[in-house]
Amino acid sequence: MAPDEILLLLSQGEGTRIEFKESTLAVPASFYETVCAFLNKEGGTVLLGVTDDGEVQGIARELVERQVKSIVTAGNDPDLIQPPTTLQPVAVELEAGQWIIVVRISVSSQVHMCRRVHYDRENDSDLRLTDEGRIKELYFRKRQVFTESQIYRYLRVEDLDPNLFVKGRRLIRAANPAHPWLAYTDEELLRSSLLHRRDFQTGEEGLTLAAALIFGRDEVIQSILPAYKVEALVRRDDLDRYDDRLTLRTNLIDTYLELMAFVRKHLPDRFVLIGDQRVDVRERIFRELVGNIIVHREYTNGLATELIIYRDRVVATNPNRAMFRGALDVQRFSPYAKNPDLRRFFTAFGWTDEIGSGVRNTVRFLAYYVPGATPLFLENDVFRTEIPLVAVTLGQHGGALFNWLGLPDAGLLHAQPGLTQVALDSNLAGKSWARVLESLVPSWQQKGIKLPDLEWPLRQPFTKVLREKVPSSPTKGTKLLVVHGDLFADTPDGVTITALKLLPAWSSDGSAVLHKKSLVLMRILALTAVPIKLDQLLDWISYSNRNTFRRNYLLPLLTSGLLARTNPSSPTDPEQRYVLTAEGRVFLGGRSG
């Protein structure tokens, strides 16, 4: 974990998924209660060597290695953590001589105990469960969330493909020659990886859905999940059907390998020097994408997983059990393992890294593959990932946007760096500002009325865009854009035709298109692309009444999740600033989803 990630955790403070613990001579006993609580709840991160209020006290350098070894050993001690778990503590030097130990714990598909006691997590506390009803709720929650751990009583080892065990060991050996699984028999491997398990609540024992998905024969998988399918398509020339297609209903090992081969066939590689290493960034981006759509899929859902390659973007969708709804904030999202047993294997194969790294690595390597491009991650019942193959941002139209919104040049100078982080739909590459605005305004209206906190006006001067063929016009065969009676030519790329009548709203006064309240909301979103103080915001919008502004605009934008405070724990902080969220950037950029 990088020091800047640790500083971010320190700034957030303790909570459901973050815990600080002092650690002087030895690892505190309460650490293992927190491990158990995180395993049972949502996972989380423990920082050892930090006080409850976030002050870094550190751990003496000569004690760090001893404590790391102690944590690794304790995770495999059934008298301490039952069932045992694998803990991977990492020592980090924040400043010269200031060492802490970071332990990331993934949520488990099993229910765990610490010293024969169940623990759950609530806010920043580890709750000792003694009530039988609470313990039953814990087991029920696990069965509901982690369908990969569902036990199939009549699934036998004979239903699995022995060749896949051989292939799996070969992949593990290539990634980590010292991995302990390499020494196990097939049945020992299944038990140690929790693909064969016993439900301590019901006494039921057997192979799980995850075992069938990783090692099952094709006919076994199709019998258990008859609707399961993964589709990969290329739609560059034929957008209605496809230029190339791959349909998979097989085990996850071969699914991953064949999807990666499909990507290599249809997308160019790109090698760059990062540090002193030559890296194929296409491989790194799509290793993360393919690994994530397989590992985080909800397999009991009958929808297909899809990976579609267009000329300007790659779109991946997979059925999902949503933890929240909306755009992921790459800097602040809390990763959550949807299928921890599957993920454990993909990590052993070298196909995924630590939880949450897939999203961050995609952002990191896309900057080399398509400079200036921003990926989109939307968490809903269907998880959607978009990887642009061309970079199109609102920053490319920043001057036109601020002119249209009637905002001063000083505001543009402030916001321009943030506008370059507001991605537009990639099909707007090379389009004029009029075309971009034609796409954005209906999107703002459509999405705005779905956010009740905004009270977005239902009646707008610009509410409907209708494209028609007008054969009798002087520009026969040209599509004409009809907007409340005003017409201008919508010509093919590269063809210039004088507009029949310019839409008045294309001038600097956006009020011809947007209701006054909507216009103010859009001005706020544009200016908050970079954090901004309230006084400066009021000045550039020319709004005088602070209380009315807070009540009618600022609070609704905060409540709807389009804006955030830079210091949410202290709303009255005199240095408080307001900034566009990931959801706000998606809204402002009019992106799909």
C-alpha positions, 0 to 999 in steps of 0.5 A: 500500500502506498503512503498516500493511500495510508494518509487517506485512511488516516484522514478518514478516521476509524469506521466500519472498514478502518481500524487503528491500533497501537502496537508497542512490544507485541501485537495487541490481543484485540487485533484478532477480534477486529480481524474476526469482525472484518472477516464476518462483516465487509472486510477492512484495513487495520493500521498497527502503530496508530492511536485511536485518534489517527496519530501515528506513533509507529513501531520500533524497527527491530520489532516490526519483523517479529510482529509481521511473523506473529500475525501470519502465524496467528491467522493459521492457528485454529485455536485463535481464528476459526476457520483459519484465514490467510493474513498478509501484513505489510510493513510500511515506513511513512517517514524516516524511522516511522514504521507501521504495519498495514493488514488488509482483510477481505470479507470472508464467505464463511463465519469466523470466530476468535477464541471461540467467540463470534464478532461482528463490526458496527461503526468503529466497534467490534461487537462480541456476539453472545445472543443466539439470534444475532449469531443466526443472523450472521450465518443467514447474512453469509448465505444470502450474500455469498452464493459462491459458497452454496454447498451442492450435496451431490456434487462429487470430485468425480464431476470435476475435470482433473486436467483443470487441477493440472492447469491450475497448479501450472498457473500457480507455480508460474505466479508463485513457485513457493505457494503452499497449494502446490504441495496439496492433493486435489482434495486437500486443495479443495478443502484448504481453499474452502471449495469443500466446506462444512456449514457450521450452522446446518452441518451440511458438507460438500463442494461449493458452487465456486468449486464447480465454476473453477474446476467443473466439467462443462456439462456440470456447470451448465447443469447447475447454471443453465443460463450462465454465459459470457459473450465477447463481441466486436462491433466496429463496422456492424453495430447491429450485430457483430464483426466477431463473436466469442461465446463461453459456457465453460470453467473460469480458468478457460474463460479468463484465458480465452477472453484475454486471447480475444482482447489481444486479437482485437486491440493493439498492444502498447509497451511503455517504460514505467520506471525501469520496466517495459510494461505492456499496458494493454495487458495490464488494463485488460487483465484487470478488466477481465479478472474483475468481470469474472471474479465479481459476477453474481453467478445465480443471476441469469443475465450474461456477462458481456465484453464489447469492443467498439471503435472508440471504447470497450464496454463490459457488463456483468450481473452484480449484487450491488453494494451501493448505486452510482459511479465509483470514486476511484480515490475513495471507494471501499472495495468489497470482495463479491466472491472471495473464494473465486478471488483467492484463486485468481490471486494465486494464478497471478490474475488479480492483486489485492482487493480494489487494485483492479479499479486503481490499476485500470486508471493508472495504466489507461493513462499510458494506453490512451493519454487523457482518457478516464474509465467509468465504473458504475455499480448497479444491478448490472456493473458497467465498466467503460474503457475509452479508446479515445480521450474526450473530456469537457476540458476540450470545450471548457471555454465554450462551456463557460461562455455558454453558462455566462461564467467569468474567465477567472472561473474557467482558469480555476476549473479547467484542470478539473474539467479535463477529468470530466469524460464525455461519451467517446462518440463525441470525439472531434465533434463541435461544441454545438454537437456536444451541447446537443448531447449534454442538455437532454442528458442533464434534463433526463438525469436531473428529474430523477434526483428528487433532492434537486427538484430539477424543473420539469418544464425546460425551454429545451425539453425534446430533441427530434431528428427528422428527414426532410426530403423537400428541403434544399438540403435533401437527405440531410437530417435536420434537428428540430428543437421547438421549431428552430432548425439547423442542419445536422450534417455528415462529418466533413460536410459544411452546410450553413445552418437554416436558423441558429438556435438562440441558446447556442449564444453565451446565455444558457437561459434560452435552453435551461430553466433559471434554477437548472442553469445555476445548478450547472454553473455550480457543477462546472465551477466545483470541478476543482475544490472551491470555497463558498465565497468564491462560488457565490462571487463567480455565480453572482449570487448574493444571498448565502442562506438561500443559496445553501438551501436551494442549491448547495444542500440539494447537490450534496444530498443527491451525491453530486457534490461533496465537502472536502472536510465532511467531518467539520461542515463549518470549517472556515477552509471548507471547499466543495468539489464534484464527486465521481457521480457529479462528473458522470452527470456533468459529462452526460455519460451513459449509465 
